[in-house]
Amino acid sequence: MNTNYLLPNKYKSIGWILFTIGIISGLFSYFIPMEKEPIQTKVLSILNNFAAGPNEMEYFKIIEAGIGFELILLSIIIGGLIVGFTREKIEDEFTYKLRNDSLVWAIILNYLVLIVLVLFVHSFTFIYVMTLNILTPLIFFILRFNFIQLRHRSHEE
């Protein structure tokens, strides 16, 4: 049972904090949209003006942009990776198998959802859905792994 890729257990609480802040911030920004991006700063853009067409594209340019959405995504992704790939206090064969099964289950479920979305979501909405789809494998994995683990613990007691 080789689990060298897992972080030490002490990082799990940091992961949960980042993940929770990201999810709450994402829901907040979705249901209460703001007129203006609250966090504006200069950032490096490796590809800019994509919608304008290939002749108008700019490469590797410093631009002024809102970074709130990016910070929310980074919080969810980094927090989710830490939560999902941090050792449990007791890391045994069951935990290893549960982690692998949950990962496979999350990928299969993600692609089933993606197939349905490809068939029934169109236009610009599809781009928005694809952005959210970046997060779904990680979220499905975390939900299933922790749910099965919690259910297993309750059956042991």
C-alpha positions as CSV (number, residue, x, y, z in Angstrom):
1,M,0.0,0.0,0.0
2,N,2.1,2.9,-1.3
3,T,0.6,6.3,-0.3
4,N,3.7,8.5,-0.8
5,Y,1.5,10.9,-2.8
6,L,-0.6,11.8,0.3
7,L,0.1,14.9,2.4
8,P,0.4,14.6,6.2
9,N,-2.8,14.6,8.2
10,K,-2.1,17.9,9.8
11,Y,-2.9,19.8,6.6
12,K,-6.5,18.4,6.4
13,S,-8.0,21.3,8.5
14,I,-6.3,23.9,6.3
15,G,-7.8,22.1,3.2
16,W,-11.3,22.1,4.7
17,I,-11.0,25.8,5.5
18,L,-9.9,26.7,2.0
19,F,-12.5,24.4,0.4
20,T,-15.4,25.7,2.5
21,I,-14.4,29.4,2.0
22,G,-14.3,28.7,-1.8
23,I,-17.6,26.9,-1.9
24,I,-19.4,29.6,0.2
25,S,-17.8,32.4,-1.8
26,G,-18.7,30.8,-5.1
27,L,-22.3,30.3,-4.0
28,F,-22.5,33.9,-2.7
29,S,-21.1,35.3,-6.0
30,Y,-23.4,33.2,-8.0
31,F,-26.6,34.1,-6.2
32,I,-25.7,37.7,-5.4
33,P,-23.8,38.9,-8.4
34,M,-21.9,42.2,-8.1
35,E,-22.0,45.0,-10.7
36,K,-18.2,45.5,-10.5
37,E,-15.5,43.0,-9.7
38,P,-14.4,43.8,-6.1
39,I,-10.8,42.8,-6.5
40,Q,-9.0,44.6,-9.4
41,T,-5.3,44.2,-10.0
42,K,-2.7,44.0,-12.8
43,V,-2.1,40.4,-13.9
44,L,-0.1,38.6,-16.6
45,S,-2.4,37.4,-19.3
46,I,-0.8,34.8,-21.6
47,L,-3.8,35.0,-24.0
48,N,-6.1,38.1,-24.2
49,N,-8.9,39.2,-26.5
50,F,-9.7,35.6,-27.6
51,A,-13.3,36.6,-28.5
52,A,-12.1,39.3,-30.9
53,G,-10.6,36.8,-33.3
54,P,-7.1,35.5,-34.2
55,N,-5.9,38.8,-35.7
56,E,-6.8,40.8,-32.5
57,M,-5.3,38.4,-29.9
58,E,-2.6,39.6,-27.6
59,Y,-0.1,37.3,-26.0
60,F,1.9,37.7,-22.7
61,K,0.5,41.1,-21.7
62,I,0.0,42.8,-18.4
63,I,-3.7,43.7,-18.1
64,E,-6.0,45.1,-15.4
65,A,-8.5,42.4,-14.4
66,G,-10.8,41.3,-11.7
67,I,-9.5,38.3,-9.9
68,G,-12.3,37.4,-7.5
69,F,-13.6,34.4,-9.5
70,E,-10.0,33.1,-10.0
71,L,-9.4,33.3,-6.2
72,I,-12.6,31.4,-5.5
73,L,-11.6,28.7,-8.0
74,L,-8.1,28.5,-6.6
75,S,-9.5,28.2,-3.1
76,I,-11.8,25.3,-4.1
77,I,-9.2,23.5,-6.1
78,I,-6.3,23.8,-3.6
79,G,-8.5,23.2,-0.6
80,G,-10.1,20.2,-2.4
81,L,-6.8,18.7,-3.4
82,I,-5.6,19.0,0.2
83,V,-8.7,17.5,1.6
84,G,-8.8,14.7,-0.9
85,F,-5.2,13.8,-0.8
86,T,-4.2,14.1,2.9
87,R,-3.7,11.0,5.0
88,E,-6.3,9.9,7.4
89,K,-5.4,9.5,11.0
90,I,-5.7,5.7,10.4
91,E,-4.5,5.0,6.9
92,D,-5.1,1.3,6.3
93,E,-6.0,-1.0,3.4
94,F,-9.7,-0.1,3.7
95,T,-8.9,3.6,3.4
96,Y,-6.6,3.0,0.5
97,K,-9.3,0.9,-1.4
98,L,-12.0,3.4,-0.5
99,R,-9.8,6.3,-1.8
100,N,-9.2,4.5,-5.1
101,D,-12.8,3.4,-5.5
102,S,-14.1,6.9,-4.8
103,L,-11.7,8.4,-7.3
104,V,-12.9,6.0,-10.1
105,W,-16.5,6.6,-9.1
106,A,-16.0,10.4,-9.2
107,I,-14.5,10.3,-12.7
108,I,-17.2,8.0,-14.1
109,L,-20.0,10.1,-12.6
110,N,-18.3,13.3,-13.8
111,Y,-18.2,12.1,-17.4
112,L,-21.8,10.8,-17.2
113,V,-22.9,14.3,-16.1
114,L,-20.7,15.8,-18.8
115,I,-22.4,13.7,-21.5
116,V,-25.8,14.9,-20.4
117,L,-24.6,18.5,-20.3
118,V,-23.1,18.2,-23.8
119,L,-26.4,17.0,-25.1
120,F,-28.7,19.5,-23.4
121,V,-26.7,22.7,-22.6
122,H,-25.8,25.0,-25.5
123,S,-24.4,28.4,-26.4
124,F,-22.5,30.5,-23.9
125,T,-24.1,28.7,-21.0
126,F,-22.0,25.6,-22.0
127,I,-18.8,27.6,-21.3
128,Y,-20.1,28.4,-17.8
129,V,-21.0,24.8,-17.2
130,M,-17.6,23.6,-18.4
131,T,-15.9,26.0,-15.9
132,L,-17.9,24.4,-13.1
133,N,-17.1,21.0,-14.5
134,I,-13.5,21.6,-13.6
135,L,-14.5,21.2,-10.0
136,T,-16.9,18.3,-10.1
137,P,-14.5,15.4,-10.1
138,L,-12.8,16.7,-7.0
139,I,-16.2,17.5,-5.3
140,F,-17.7,14.1,-6.2
141,F,-14.5,12.4,-4.9
142,I,-14.5,14.3,-1.6
143,L,-18.3,13.7,-1.0
144,R,-18.2,10.0,-1.8
145,F,-15.0,9.3,0.1
146,N,-16.1,11.1,3.3
147,F,-19.7,9.8,3.1
148,I,-18.6,6.1,2.8
149,Q,-16.0,6.6,5.5
150,L,-18.5,8.2,7.8
151,R,-21.0,5.4,7.1
152,H,-18.3,2.8,7.8
153,R,-17.4,4.5,11.1
154,S,-21.0,4.6,12.3
155,H,-21.4,0.8,11.5
156,E,-18.3,0.0,13.5
157,E,-19.7,1.7,16.6
